Amino acid sequence: MEELDSLIGLKKVKKLVKEIRAFIEIQKRRKEEGLNNEPLVMHMIFKGNPGTGKTTVARIIGSLFKELDVLPKGHLIEVERADLVGEYIGHTAQKTRDLIKKAMGGILFIDEAYSLARGGQRDFGKESIDCLTKAMEDQKENFVLILAGYEKEMEFFIRSNPGLRSRFPIHIDFPDYTIDELMEIAKLMLAKREYKLSVRAYSALKDILLNNNYKNQDRFGNARLVRNLIEKAIRRQAVRLIDLNNVTREDLILIVEDDIKGVEDN
C-alpha cells in the first residue's frame, strides 16, 4: 500500500481501497477456518473528472490484487469505446471478447464507459455491453472490470442499464484536487525530473491553476493539466537557455516566472 499512500490527496479513495484489502484478507481467513465467506466480486465503478488519479489507482489495485492472490497477473488493460466497438454486426462482440481475453488474470479498465450507450438501442455499443455483462458473470473470478468516467455521465449510464448496478458492488468517487494539492503534485513532478520552481514561477503557476479551476469547474484537467503545463514550461526554459553562454547547473534546474507565463497559450 506504500504506492497508494504516496499519492497526494485522495483520502477517501485510499480509505476505501484499504477497506477492500481488509475485506479480502478477512474473507480468506474465514475460508481457512471453515466459516461462511462472502464471494469476492470486485468489479468497480470509478467516477470523477480527468486527471484525478483513476488510472493510477486502477494500476495500484491490480498490483494489490496480485499480491493478495485475487488475480494471478494483476496487469491493467486500458481501453475506450473505439477499442471495443466494431463497424458491422458481429465485429463488436469479437473485439470485446478479444480484449476481455487479454485482460484475463488482471483488470479491464474502460474509460468514458458511458460512451458505449450513447448511440441508443441500434448502436453497436450495446453489443459490447452485453458481451461485458456476460463475461462479468462467467469469468468473475478471473478478471476485474472497472468502468470509469465523469460522475454525472456514469450515473446516467448505470441508471440506463439497470442490470449493471448490481454487478458493480464497489463505487469509488474521485474528487477534484484542491489547488494546494495540485501545487504539491507539480513540485513532485518537477522534482522527479530534477527541476524546481522559483518563488515567482510558483505563484504564476498557482494563478494559472486558480484561473482554470474557476473557468472550467466541470472539466478541470486536475493533475493532467499540471503535467501539461509543466512539460510546456520545461520546453520554454530550454528555448530561454539554449543561446545563453555559461549556463550553470542551477540555471538548468530552475523554472522561472517567464517559463510559466504564457504556457496556456502554447
C-alpha positions in Angstrom: 0.0 0.0 0.0 3.1 2.2 0.0 2.5 3.4 -3.5 -1.1 4.3 -2.7 -0.1 6.2 0.5 2.4 8.2 -1.5 -0.3 9.7 -3.7 -1.2 13.3 -2.9 -4.8 13.8 -1.7 -7.4 11.1 -2.4 -8.1 10.4 1.3 -11.5 8.8 0.7 -10.2 6.7 -2.2 -7.3 5.5 0.0 -9.6 4.6 2.8 -11.9 2.6 0.5 -9.0 0.7 -1.1 -7.8 -0.2 2.4 -11.3 -1.4 3.3 -11.3 -3.6 0.2 -7.9 -5.1 1.2 -9.1 -5.8 4.7 -12.3 -7.4 3.4 -10.3 -9.7 1.1 -7.9 -10.8 3.8 -10.6 -11.4 6.4 -12.7 -13.5 3.9 -9.6 -15.6 3.2 -9.1 -16.2 6.9 -12.8 -17.1 7.3 -12.5 -19.6 4.5 -9.4 -21.1 6.1 -11.4 -21.5 9.4 -14.3 -23.2 7.5 -16.6 -20.2 8.0 -19.1 -18.8 5.5 -17.3 -16.3 3.4 -18.5 -13.6 1.0 -17.9 -14.0 -2.7 -15.0 -11.8 -3.9 -16.8 -9.9 -6.7 -14.5 -6.9 -7.3 -16.0 -5.2 -10.4 -15.9 -1.4 -9.8 -17.2 2.0 -11.0 -14.8 4.9 -10.9 -16.4 8.4 -11.1 -14.5 11.6 -11.5 -13.1 14.3 -13.8 -9.9 13.7 -15.9 -6.6 13.8 -14.1 -8.0 12.7 -10.7 -6.0 9.5 -10.4 -8.4 6.9 -11.7 -6.0 5.1 -14.0 -3.2 5.3 -11.4 -5.4 3.8 -8.7 -6.6 1.1 -11.0 -2.9 0.1 -11.6 -2.3 0.0 -7.9 -5.4 -2.1 -7.3 -4.2 -4.6 -10.0 -0.8 -4.9 -8.1 -2.6 -5.3 -4.8 -5.0 -8.0 -6.1 -2.0 -9.9 -7.4 -0.3 -9.6 -4.0 -3.5 -10.9 -2.3 -3.9 -13.8 -4.9 -7.2 -12.4 -6.1 -5.8 -12.1 -9.6 -2.9 -14.1 -11.0 -1.4 -11.3 -13.1 -2.8 -8.0 -11.9 -2.0 -6.2 -15.2 -4.1 -3.4 -16.5 -5.7 -3.3 -20.0 -6.9 0.3 -20.6 -9.4 0.8 -23.4 -12.1 3.1 -24.7 -15.2 2.8 -26.9 -13.2 2.7 -30.2 -11.2 -0.3 -28.9 -14.4 -2.2 -28.2 -17.0 -1.2 -30.8 -16.8 -2.5 -34.3 -18.2 -1.3 -37.6 -20.6 -4.2 -38.5 -22.7 -6.8 -36.9 -20.6 -9.4 -35.0 -17.4 -7.3 -35.2 -18.0 -5.6 -31.8 -18.6 -8.9 -29.9 -15.3 -10.2 -31.3 -13.3 -7.1 -30.5 -14.8 -7.0 -27.0 -14.1 -10.7 -26.4 -10.5 -10.3 -27.6 -9.9 -7.5 -25.0 -11.5 -9.5 -22.2 -9.2 -12.4 -23.1 -6.2 -10.0 -22.9 -7.4 -8.8 -19.5 -7.8 -12.3 -18.0 -5.9 -12.5 -14.8 -5.9 -8.7 -14.5 -8.1 -5.6 -14.9 -10.0 -4.4 -17.9 -10.3 -0.6 -17.5 -12.8 1.1 -19.7 -12.5 4.9 -19.8 -15.6 7.0 -20.6 -17.6 3.8 -20.4 -20.9 5.7 -20.8 -20.0 6.3 -24.5 -20.9 2.6 -25.1 -24.6 3.6 -24.6 -24.7 6.9 -26.5 -26.0 5.5 -29.7 -29.2 4.0 -28.4 -30.6 0.5 -29.0 -29.3 0.2 -32.5 -25.8 1.2 -31.7 -23.1 -1.5 -31.7 -22.1 -0.3 -28.2 -25.0 -2.2 -26.7 -23.5 -5.4 -28.2 -20.3 -4.6 -26.3 -22.2 -4.0 -23.0 -24.0 -7.4 -23.4 -20.7 -9.1 -24.0 -19.1 -7.5 -21.0 -22.0 -8.3 -18.8 -21.8 -12.0 -19.8 -18.1 -12.1 -19.1 -18.6 -10.5 -15.7 -20.8 -13.4 -14.7 -18.9 -16.2 -16.4 -15.4 -15.1 -15.5 -16.0 -13.1 -12.3 -13.1 -14.9 -10.5 -10.7 -14.4 -13.4 -10.7 -10.7 -14.1 -11.9 -7.4 -12.7 -13.9 -4.9 -14.8 -13.6 -1.2 -14.0 -15.9 1.3 -15.7 -14.7 4.9 -15.4 -15.8 8.4 -16.4 -17.4 11.7 -15.4 -19.7 11.4 -12.4 -22.9 12.6 -14.0 -22.5 10.6 -17.2 -21.6 7.4 -15.3 -24.7 7.8 -13.0 -26.9 8.2 -16.1 -25.2 5.2 -17.8 -25.8 3.0 -14.8 -29.4 4.1 -14.4 -30.0 3.4 -18.1 -28.7 -0.1 -17.7 -30.5 -1.5 -14.6 -28.6 -4.8 -14.7 -25.3 -3.1 -14.4 -25.6 -1.5 -10.9 -26.0 -4.9 -9.1 -22.9 -6.2 -10.9 -20.6 -3.5 -9.6 -20.5 -3.7 -5.8 -17.7 -1.1 -5.5 -18.2 2.5 -6.4 -15.3 5.0 -5.9 -15.6 8.7 -6.3 -12.5 10.7 -7.3 -12.8 14.3 -6.2 -11.1 17.2 -7.9 -7.7 18.1 -6.3 -7.5 21.3 -4.3 -5.2 24.0 -5.7 -2.7 23.3 -2.9 -2.7 19.5 -3.7 -2.1 20.4 -7.4 0.8 22.6 -6.4 2.2 19.6 -4.4 1.8 17.4 -7.4 3.6 20.0 -9.6 6.5 20.1 -7.2 6.7 16.3 -7.1 6.6 16.0 -10.9 9.3 18.6 -11.2 11.5 17.0 -8.5 11.3 13.7 -10.4 12.6 15.4 -13.5 15.2 17.3 -11.4 13.7 20.8 -11.8 12.3 23.3 -9.3 10.2 26.4 -9.4 11.4 29.9 -8.5 9.2 31.7 -6.0 7.7 33.8 -8.7 7.2 30.8 -11.0 5.4 29.0 -8.2 3.0 32.0 -7.8 2.5 32.2 -11.6 1.6 28.5 -11.8 -0.8 28.8 -8.9 -2.6 31.7 -10.6 -3.0 29.7 -13.8 -4.5 26.8 -11.9 -6.8 29.0 -9.9 -8.0 30.7 -13.2 -8.5 27.3 -14.9 -10.4 25.9 -12.0 -12.7 28.9 -11.9 -13.4 28.9 -15.7 -13.7 25.1 -16.2 -15.0 23.6 -12.9 -16.9 20.7 -14.7 -14.0 19.8 -17.0 -11.0 20.9 -14.9 -7.9 18.9 -16.0 -6.5 18.3 -12.5 -3.1 16.5 -12.5 -3.3 16.1 -16.2 -3.4 19.9 -16.7 -0.5 20.3 -14.2 1.6 17.8 -16.2 0.9 19.5 -19.5 1.7 23.0 -18.0 5.0 21.7 -16.6 6.0 20.0 -19.8 5.4 23.3 -21.7 7.3 25.2 -19.1 10.3 22.9 -19.4 10.3 23.4 -23.2 10.1 27.2 -22.7 13.0 27.0 -20.3 15.1 25.1 -22.9 14.4 27.8 -25.5 15.3 30.5 -23.0 18.7 28.9 -22.1 19.8 27.5 -25.5 21.6 30.6 -26.7 23.0 31.7 -23.4 26.7 31.5 -22.5 27.9 30.0 -19.2 24.7 28.2 -18.3 25.1 26.9 -14.7 23.7 23.8 -13.1 21.2 26.0 -11.2 20.1 27.5 -14.4 19.3 24.1 -15.8 17.3 23.2 -12.7 15.3 26.4 -12.2 12.0 27.1 -13.8 11.4 30.9 -13.7 8.4 33.1 -14.0 8.9 33.7 -17.7 8.9 29.9 -18.4 5.5 29.6 -16.8 3.8 32.7 -18.2 2.0 32.0 -21.4 2.1 28.2 -21.2 -1.7 28.1 -21.5 -1.5 29.8 -24.9 1.1 27.4 -26.4 
